[in-house]
């Protein structure tokens, strides 16, 4: 499932055409491990995907002269696209053999890969399914710890699990960009604790006008362009 993001002001997520649209376009691939007999819980998959994005952003290979640094810069200089696909069995084993990082949650496994050109996917990933990734929570998730960053989902939008995973990743990335180096290091050293929850309908309006990082979807799939999907409520940004 392919997603782009927009955001007001001078953010790289602006919806109107900018120089970013002239740059070569890249996507960040994420593959979620879904076996039919034991699928992960939905909320855990969303949280694990968000952490996977942060792990990739903070990895030493993504910075300086690291082996992924140039493609990470190219990706962030263009539209910030993420694609979530699913794999099981031999598909997952083939995905794990490619350069990337596997992040595990309580029940979920998500592998994140260095960005690839829109039309330059590795064949092992290109053949994976995009649509139809849907998951459920066996029981309602516990209330989020206010001391932990929370990625609040728009309660009025009906998103597939794949769509919501990409949006949670966008929210985590916006929060990461807003933090100082010291705040980033503290979050990383703690293992990127975070929660993904659907906001209370009455509070969603407050969240979107709070000044916290806000994801607006470009509307390529599932929802209307400009829809607000996630507010990134990191304690350091309140």
BELMO-V537717 format. One record per pair of residues at least 12 apart in sequence whose ideal C-beta (glycine too) atoms are under 7 Angstrom apart, sorted by the first residue. I is the first residue (numbers start at 0). GAP is how many residues later the second one is. Records with the same first field share a line. If there is no record, write none. Layout:
I: GAP + GAP
This chain:
0: 82 + 83 + 129 + 130 + 159 + 161 + 162 + 165 + 220
1: 25 + 79 + 81 + 218 + 219
2: 78 + 79 + 160 + 163 + 164 + 214 + 217 + 218
3: 75 + 77 + 214 + 216
4: 75 + 165 + 210 + 211 + 212 + 213
5: 210 + 212 + 220
6: 207 + 208 + 209
11: 64 + 68
12: 67 + 203
14: 201 + 203 + 210 + 211
19: 57 + 58 + 59
20: 58
22: 54 + 55
23: 50 + 54 + 93
24: 53 + 54 + 56 + 93
25: 45 + 48 + 49 + 52 + 89 + 90 + 91 + 92
26: 54 + 55 + 56 + 88 + 89 + 91
27: 47 + 53 + 54 + 84 + 87
28: 54 + 84 + 87 + 96
29: 19 + 22 + 52 + 53 + 54 + 80 + 82 + 135 + 139
30: 54 + 55 + 56 + 64 + 79 + 80 + 94 + 97
31: 13 + 17 + 52 + 54 + 76 + 78 + 101 + 133
32: 54 + 55 + 59 + 76
33: 52 + 54
34: 53
35: 52
38: 96
39: 67 + 68 + 95
40: 66 + 94 + 96 + 97
41: 93 + 94 + 95 + 119
42: 94 + 98 + 153
43: 61 + 62 + 63 + 64
44: 63 + 90 + 116 + 120
45: 118 + 119 + 122 + 150
46: 58 + 147 + 148 + 149
47: 55 + 56 + 57 + 60 + 62
48: 35 + 61 + 116 + 119 + 120
49: 101 + 118 + 119 + 121 + 122 + 144 + 146
50: 52 + 141 + 143
51: 49 + 51 + 58 + 60
52: 59 + 116 + 119 + 120
53: 118 + 122 + 138
54: 46 + 48 + 57 + 137
55: 45 + 56
56: 116 + 119
57: 126 + 130
58: 42
67: 46
70: 43 + 44
71: 42 + 43
73: 41
74: 40
79: 90 + 93
81: 84 + 87 + 88
83: 49 + 78 + 81 + 82
84: 40 + 43 + 44 + 45
85: 42 + 43 + 47
86: 41
90: 37
93: 30
94: 16 + 29 + 30
95: 15
97: 15 + 24 + 26
98: 14 + 15
99: 12 + 13 + 14
129: 32
132: 27 + 28 + 29
133: 26 + 27
134: 26
140: 56
143: 51 + 53
144: 50
146: 88
147: 45 + 46 + 47
148: 26 + 45 + 84 + 85 + 86
149: 45 + 47 + 83
150: 17 + 20 + 21 + 43 + 45 + 79 + 81
151: 45 + 47 + 55 + 78 + 79 + 81
152: 43 + 44 + 45 + 46 + 76 + 77
153: 45 + 50 + 74 + 75
154: 43 + 44 + 46 + 49
156: 66 + 70 + 72
158: 63 + 64
159: 62
162: 58 + 59
166: 48 + 50 + 62 + 63
167: 28 + 62
169: 45 + 60
170: 42 + 44 + 59 + 61
171: 22 + 60
173: 39 + 41 + 58
174: 38 + 57 + 59 + 62
177: 35 + 59
178: 55 + 57
182: 53
206: 24
207: 20 + 23
211: 19 + 20 + 21 + 25
212: 19 + 24
213: 14 + 17
214: 14 + 15
215: 12
216: 12
